[in-house]
């Protein structure tokens, strides 16, 4: 996935989806999620 798409996805999902799926892991979650 492109970095831009990742940023948009994080903004849209607020990181909730990544918390549930764990596709990106803790590093990306810590950088991209604001929860």
N, CA, C and O atoms as a Tripos MOL2 file, in Angstrom:
@<TRIPOS>MOLECULE
protein
  140   139    35     0     0
PROTEIN
NO_CHARGES

@<TRIPOS>ATOM
      1 N           0.8440   -1.2060    0.0000 N.3       1 UNK1
      2 CA          0.0000    0.0000    0.0000 C.3       1 UNK1
      3 C           0.8740    1.2490    0.0000 C.2       1 UNK1
      4 O           1.9860    1.2480    0.5270 O.2       1 UNK1
      5 N           0.3580    2.2900   -0.5890 N.am      2 UNK2
      6 CA          1.1100    3.5350   -0.6300 C.3       2 UNK2
      7 C           0.9880    4.2700    0.6920 C.2       2 UNK2
      8 O          -0.0460    4.1810    1.3540 O.2       2 UNK2
      9 N           2.0300    4.9980    1.0910 N.am      3 UNK3
     10 CA          2.0110    5.7340    2.3730 C.3       3 UNK3
     11 C           0.8120    6.6560    2.4860 C.2       3 UNK3
     12 O           0.2210    6.7740    3.5600 O.2       3 UNK3
     13 N           0.4420    7.3160    1.3870 N.am      4 UNK4
     14 CA         -0.7020    8.2180    1.3980 C.3       4 UNK4
     15 C          -1.9840    7.4920    1.7430 C.2       4 UNK4
     16 O          -2.7990    7.9850    2.5240 O.2       4 UNK4
     17 N          -2.1610    6.3130    1.1560 N.am      5 UNK5
     18 CA         -3.3650    5.5270    1.4120 C.3       5 UNK5
     19 C          -3.4130    5.0880    2.8700 C.2       5 UNK5
     20 O          -4.4790    5.0520    3.4850 O.2       5 UNK5
     21 N          -2.2470    4.7570    3.4140 N.am      6 UNK6
     22 CA         -2.1680    4.3410    4.8140 C.3       6 UNK6
     23 C          -2.5910    5.4760    5.7310 C.2       6 UNK6
     24 O          -3.3420    5.2680    6.6850 O.2       6 UNK6
     25 N          -2.1050    6.6780    5.4390 N.am      7 UNK7
     26 CA         -2.4470    7.8420    6.2560 C.3       7 UNK7
     27 C          -3.9410    8.1060    6.2150 C.2       7 UNK7
     28 O          -4.5640    8.3420    7.2500 O.2       7 UNK7
     29 N          -4.5130    8.0660    5.0250 N.am      8 UNK8
     30 CA         -5.9490    8.2890    4.8620 C.3       8 UNK8
     31 C          -6.7400    7.2370    5.6220 C.2       8 UNK8
     32 O          -7.7270    7.5520    6.2870 O.2       8 UNK8
     33 N          -6.3020    5.9870    5.5230 N.am      9 UNK9
     34 CA         -6.9960    4.9040    6.2030 C.3       9 UNK9
     35 C          -6.9510    5.0910    7.7100 C.2       9 UNK9
     36 O          -7.9420    4.8530    8.4010 O.2       9 UNK9
     37 N          -5.7990    5.5200    8.2200 N.am     10 UNK10
     38 CA         -5.6490    5.7390    9.6560 C.3      10 UNK10
     39 C          -6.5630    6.8710   10.1170 C.2      10 UNK10
     40 O          -7.2040    6.7730   11.1630 O.2      10 UNK10
     41 N          -6.6190    7.9430    9.3300 N.am     11 UNK11
     42 CA         -7.4800    9.0720    9.6850 C.3      11 UNK11
     43 C          -8.9450    8.6400    9.6860 C.2      11 UNK11
     44 O          -9.7060    9.0070   10.5810 O.2      11 UNK11
     45 N          -9.3300    7.8640    8.6870 N.am     12 UNK12
     46 CA        -10.7250    7.4450    8.5580 C.3      12 UNK12
     47 C         -11.1070    6.4700    9.6620 C.2      12 UNK12
     48 O         -12.1980    6.5540   10.2260 O.2      12 UNK12
     49 N         -10.2100    5.5510    9.9640 N.am     13 UNK13
     50 CA        -10.5390    4.4860   10.9080 C.3      13 UNK13
     51 C         -10.1590    4.8250   12.3410 C.2      13 UNK13
     52 O         -10.5560    4.1280   13.2760 O.2      13 UNK13
     53 N          -9.3870    5.8980   12.5140 N.am     14 UNK14
     54 CA         -8.9190    6.3040   13.8340 C.3      14 UNK14
     55 C          -8.0760    5.2220   14.5020 C.2      14 UNK14
     56 O          -7.9050    5.2260   15.7210 O.2      14 UNK14
     57 N          -7.5510    4.2960   13.7000 N.am     15 UNK15
     58 CA         -6.6960    3.2540   14.2450 C.3      15 UNK15
     59 C          -7.4520    2.0720   14.8110 C.2      15 UNK15
     60 O          -6.8510    1.0720   15.2030 O.2      15 UNK15
     61 N          -8.7870    2.1850   14.8560 N.am     16 UNK16
     62 CA         -9.5790    1.0940   15.4310 C.3      16 UNK16
     63 C          -9.4050   -0.1910   14.6360 C.2      16 UNK16
     64 O          -9.2570   -1.2770   15.1970 O.2      16 UNK16
     65 N          -9.4280   -0.0420   13.3160 N.am     17 UNK17
     66 CA         -9.3030   -1.2180   12.4570 C.3      17 UNK17
     67 C          -7.9430   -1.8710   12.6350 C.2      17 UNK17
     68 O          -7.8210   -3.0950   12.6100 O.2      17 UNK17
     69 N          -6.9150   -1.0340   12.8150 N.am     18 UNK18
     70 CA         -5.5670   -1.5870   12.9480 C.3      18 UNK18
     71 C          -5.3770   -2.2340   14.3090 C.2      18 UNK18
     72 O          -4.5910   -3.1700   14.4550 O.2      18 UNK18
     73 N          -6.0920   -1.7390   15.2960 N.am     19 UNK19
     74 CA         -6.0700   -2.3690   16.6100 C.3      19 UNK19
     75 C          -6.6480   -3.7760   16.5120 C.2      19 UNK19
     76 O          -6.1300   -4.7180   17.1110 O.2      19 UNK19
     77 N          -7.7250   -3.9010   15.7510 N.am     20 UNK20
     78 CA         -8.4240   -5.1780   15.6610 C.3      20 UNK20
     79 C          -7.6540   -6.1750   14.8070 C.2      20 UNK20
     80 O          -7.5270   -7.3440   15.1710 O.2      20 UNK20
     81 N          -7.1370   -5.7100   13.6650 N.am     21 UNK21
     82 CA         -6.5060   -6.6320   12.7320 C.3      21 UNK21
     83 C          -5.0370   -6.8500   13.0590 C.2      21 UNK21
     84 O          -4.5220   -7.9600   12.9260 O.2      21 UNK21
     85 N          -4.3630   -5.7860   13.4890 N.am     22 UNK22
     86 CA         -2.9500   -5.9190   13.8090 C.3      22 UNK22
     87 C          -2.0830   -6.0730   12.5800 C.2      22 UNK22
     88 O          -0.9880   -6.6290   12.6620 O.2      22 UNK22
     89 N          -2.5570   -5.5850   11.4270 N.am     23 UNK23
     90 CA         -1.7950   -5.7510   10.1970 C.3      23 UNK23
     91 C          -0.4850   -4.9770   10.2340 C.2      23 UNK23
     92 O           0.5310   -5.4390    9.7160 O.2      23 UNK23
     93 N          -0.5140   -3.8040   10.8460 N.am     24 UNK24
     94 CA          0.6730   -2.9570   10.8190 C.3      24 UNK24
     95 C           1.5930   -3.2110   11.9970 C.2      24 UNK24
     96 O           2.7980   -2.9840   11.8880 O.2      24 UNK24
     97 N           1.0750   -3.6670   13.0980 N.am     25 UNK25
     98 CA          1.9070   -3.9020   14.2670 C.3      25 UNK25
     99 C           1.9750   -2.6800   15.1640 C.2      25 UNK25
    100 O           1.4000   -1.6380   14.8510 O.2      25 UNK25
    101 N           2.6780   -2.8120   16.2790 N.am     26 UNK26
    102 CA          2.6900   -1.7700   17.2950 C.3      26 UNK26
    103 C           3.4130   -0.5120   16.8340 C.2      26 UNK26
    104 O           3.0100    0.5950   17.1900 O.2      26 UNK26
    105 N           4.4800   -0.6660   16.0450 N.am     27 UNK27
    106 CA          5.2690    0.4920   15.6230 C.3      27 UNK27
    107 C           4.4210    1.4720   14.8240 C.2      27 UNK27
    108 O           4.3790    2.6640   15.1320 O.2      27 UNK27
    109 N           3.7470    0.9660   13.8010 N.am     28 UNK28
    110 CA          2.9330    1.8310   12.9570 C.3      28 UNK28
    111 C           1.7290    2.3520   13.7180 C.2      28 UNK28
    112 O           1.2890    3.4810   13.5000 O.2      28 UNK28
    113 N           1.2040    1.5390   14.6010 N.am     29 UNK29
    114 CA          0.0510    1.9660   15.3880 C.3      29 UNK29
    115 C           0.4170    3.1380   16.2840 C.2      29 UNK29
    116 O          -0.3430    4.0990   16.4040 O.2      29 UNK29
    117 N           1.5780    3.0560   16.9070 N.am     30 UNK30
    118 CA          2.0140    4.1140   17.8150 C.3      30 UNK30
    119 C           2.2270    5.4200   17.0590 C.2      30 UNK30
    120 O           1.9600    6.4960   17.5950 O.2      30 UNK30
    121 N           2.7020    5.3360   15.8310 N.am     31 UNK31
    122 CA          2.9870    6.5340   15.0500 C.3      31 UNK31
    123 C           1.7190    7.1220   14.4460 C.2      31 UNK31
    124 O           1.6070    8.3410   14.3140 O.2      31 UNK31
    125 N           0.7630    6.2730   14.0760 N.am     32 UNK32
    126 CA         -0.3680    6.7530   13.2950 C.3      32 UNK32
    127 C          -1.6550    6.9380   14.0590 C.2      32 UNK32
    128 O          -2.5230    7.6880   13.6110 O.2      32 UNK32
    129 N          -1.8170    6.2860   15.1970 N.am     33 UNK33
    130 CA         -3.0950    6.3430   15.8910 C.3      33 UNK33
    131 C          -3.0560    7.3680   17.0120 C.2      33 UNK33
    132 O          -2.0260    7.5630   17.6570 O.2      33 UNK33
    133 N          -4.1910    8.0190   17.2370 N.am     34 UNK34
    134 CA         -4.2380    9.0440   18.2630 C.3      34 UNK34
    135 C          -5.0620    8.6340   19.4570 C.2      34 UNK34
    136 O          -5.5450    9.4860   20.2030 O.2      34 UNK34
    137 N          -5.2310    7.3340   19.6510 N.am     35 UNK35
    138 CA         -6.0660    6.8840   20.7620 C.3      35 UNK35
    139 C          -5.1850    6.5840   21.9730 C.2      35 UNK35
    140 O          -5.6920    6.1890   23.0230 O.2      35 UNK35
@<TRIPOS>BOND
     1     1     2 1
     2     2     3 1
     3     3     4 2
     4     3     5 am
     5     5     6 1
     6     6     7 1
     7     7     8 2
     8     7     9 am
     9     9    10 1
    10    10    11 1
    11    11    12 2
    12    11    13 am
    13    13    14 1
    14    14    15 1
    15    15    16 2
    16    15    17 am
    17    17    18 1
    18    18    19 1
    19    19    20 2
    20    19    21 am
    21    21    22 1
    22    22    23 1
    23    23    24 2
    24    23    25 am
    25    25    26 1
    26    26    27 1
    27    27    28 2
    28    27    29 am
    29    29    30 1
    30    30    31 1
    31    31    32 2
    32    31    33 am
    33    33    34 1
    34    34    35 1
    35    35    36 2
    36    35    37 am
    37    37    38 1
    38    38    39 1
    39    39    40 2
    40    39    41 am
    41    41    42 1
    42    42    43 1
    43    43    44 2
    44    43    45 am
    45    45    46 1
    46    46    47 1
    47    47    48 2
    48    47    49 am
    49    49    50 1
    50    50    51 1
    51    51    52 2
    52    51    53 am
    53    53    54 1
    54    54    55 1
    55    55    56 2
    56    55    57 am
    57    57    58 1
    58    58    59 1
    59    59    60 2
    60    59    61 am
    61    61    62 1
    62    62    63 1
    63    63    64 2
    64    63    65 am
    65    65    66 1
    66    66    67 1
    67    67    68 2
    68    67    69 am
    69    69    70 1
    70    70    71 1
    71    71    72 2
    72    71    73 am
    73    73    74 1
    74    74    75 1
    75    75    76 2
    76    75    77 am
    77    77    78 1
    78    78    79 1
    79    79    80 2
    80    79    81 am
    81    81    82 1
    82    82    83 1
    83    83    84 2
    84    83    85 am
    85    85    86 1
    86    86    87 1
    87    87    88 2
    88    87    89 am
    89    89    90 1
    90    90    91 1
    91    91    92 2
    92    91    93 am
    93    93    94 1
    94    94    95 1
    95    95    96 2
    96    95    97 am
    97    97    98 1
    98    98    99 1
    99    99   100 2
   100    99   101 am
   101   101   102 1
   102   102   103 1
   103   103   104 2
   104   103   105 am
   105   105   106 1
   106   106   107 1
   107   107   108 2
   108   107   109 am
   109   109   110 1
   110   110   111 1
   111   111   112 2
   112   111   113 am
   113   113   114 1
   114   114   115 1
   115   115   116 2
   116   115   117 am
   117   117   118 1
   118   118   119 1
   119   119   120 2
   120   119   121 am
   121   121   122 1
   122   122   123 1
   123   123   124 2
   124   123   125 am
   125   125   126 1
   126   126   127 1
   127   127   128 2
   128   127   129 am
   129   129   130 1
   130   130   131 1
   131   131   132 2
   132   131   133 am
   133   133   134 1
   134   134   135 1
   135   135   136 2
   136   135   137 am
   137   137   138 1
   138   138   139 1
   139   139   140 2
@<TRIPOS>SUBSTRUCTURE
     1 UNK1         2 RESIDUE 1 A UNK
     2 UNK2         6 RESIDUE 1 A UNK
     3 UNK3        10 RESIDUE 1 A UNK
     4 UNK4        14 RESIDUE 1 A UNK
     5 UNK5        18 RESIDUE 1 A UNK
     6 UNK6        22 RESIDUE 1 A UNK
     7 UNK7        26 RESIDUE 1 A UNK
     8 UNK8        30 RESIDUE 1 A UNK
     9 UNK9        34 RESIDUE 1 A UNK
    10 UNK10       38 RESIDUE 1 A UNK
    11 UNK11       42 RESIDUE 1 A UNK
    12 UNK12       46 RESIDUE 1 A UNK
    13 UNK13       50 RESIDUE 1 A UNK
    14 UNK14       54 RESIDUE 1 A UNK
    15 UNK15       58 RESIDUE 1 A UNK
    16 UNK16       62 RESIDUE 1 A UNK
    17 UNK17       66 RESIDUE 1 A UNK
    18 UNK18       70 RESIDUE 1 A UNK
    19 UNK19       74 RESIDUE 1 A UNK
    20 UNK20       78 RESIDUE 1 A UNK
    21 UNK21       82 RESIDUE 1 A UNK
    22 UNK22       86 RESIDUE 1 A UNK
    23 UNK23       90 RESIDUE 1 A UNK
    24 UNK24       94 RESIDUE 1 A UNK
    25 UNK25       98 RESIDUE 1 A UNK
    26 UNK26      102 RESIDUE 1 A UNK
    27 UNK27      106 RESIDUE 1 A UNK
    28 UNK28      110 RESIDUE 1 A UNK
    29 UNK29      114 RESIDUE 1 A UNK
    30 UNK30      118 RESIDUE 1 A UNK
    31 UNK31      122 RESIDUE 1 A UNK
    32 UNK32      126 RESIDUE 1 A UNK
    33 UNK33      130 RESIDUE 1 A UNK
    34 UNK34      134 RESIDUE 1 A UNK
    35 UNK35      138 RESIDUE 1 A UNK
